């Protein structure tokens, strides 16, 4: 297995399609990363769909001009597909190719703007948790503070999550290889309410996403990685303050509805990260995380009162979901 990165840092894999304006911001931010000159960047450029118009081909051409415009990292390797593979298939293929060669990988998509210390954090976390086999992934994204309130007395810069993130993440070969792409555990989860409830501890939408994949309603890969976390009793490490801002929440992405509420306009610039050595699930954060992904909505007057409470620095008065931990 080859050493990772130009100076032994994890290789970066960036997946692109037809959004040159988003990609420009992604590449410019990545280039500003402190470790960018010492990292290898693998760029996968997906091809056009057969039913798409000429404008789509033009935007793909602009993307391919852009990725060659500058030396975005210490070394840049470009892989272009003539036909469209789709996001899920492209990520599976690209990550597998790179991770089997280097043993670890950092993954980005073409609408993710990173902090200048994103690569520092990801590489340090990969080193710190490599031998802690209960950690299956490192996330660079965290929900914004108005969505997820971290307790003021929480002493670490990262926390344990029961749900992985696909908005800037990293993992190792031995964890990646444990993903069951055939989702053989689906029937067991579907038929047992207790297992389904346990799976949904990461958010009550988790099983619904798996079901949408199983029935062909969605073409997503990340829920299969979430499932691998679950069946292996594994967790994801998430920063308290996000190193990633998703600028693709404008409806331009494959699986994201237009919504600015999950964006992080202020990113973490801390270099000396206090990592969580003992992998415990802080019940306050797990409960808050779960409720953020709750699909049920409060009635209007309760939402108004909750908003007033948040504006005055207080927690929501009304909640709609039970606590995972009491």
Secondary structure, 3 states (H helix, E strand, C coil): CCCCCCCCCCCEEEEECCCHHHHHHHHHHHHCCCCHHHCEEEEEECCECCCCCHHHHHHHHHHHHHCCCCCCCCEEEEEECCECCCHHHHHHHHHHHHHHHHCEEEEEECCEEECCCHHHHHHHHHHHHCCCCCEEEEECCCCCCCCCCCCCCCCCCEEEECCCCCCCEEEEHHHHCCCCCCCCCHHHHHHCHHHHHHHHHHCCCHHHHHHHHHCCCCCCCHHHHHHHHHHCCCEEEEECCCCEEECCCCCCCCCCCCCCCCCCCCCCCCCCCCCCCCCCCCHHHHHHHHHHCCCCCCCHHHHHHHHHHHHCCCCCCCCCCCCCCC
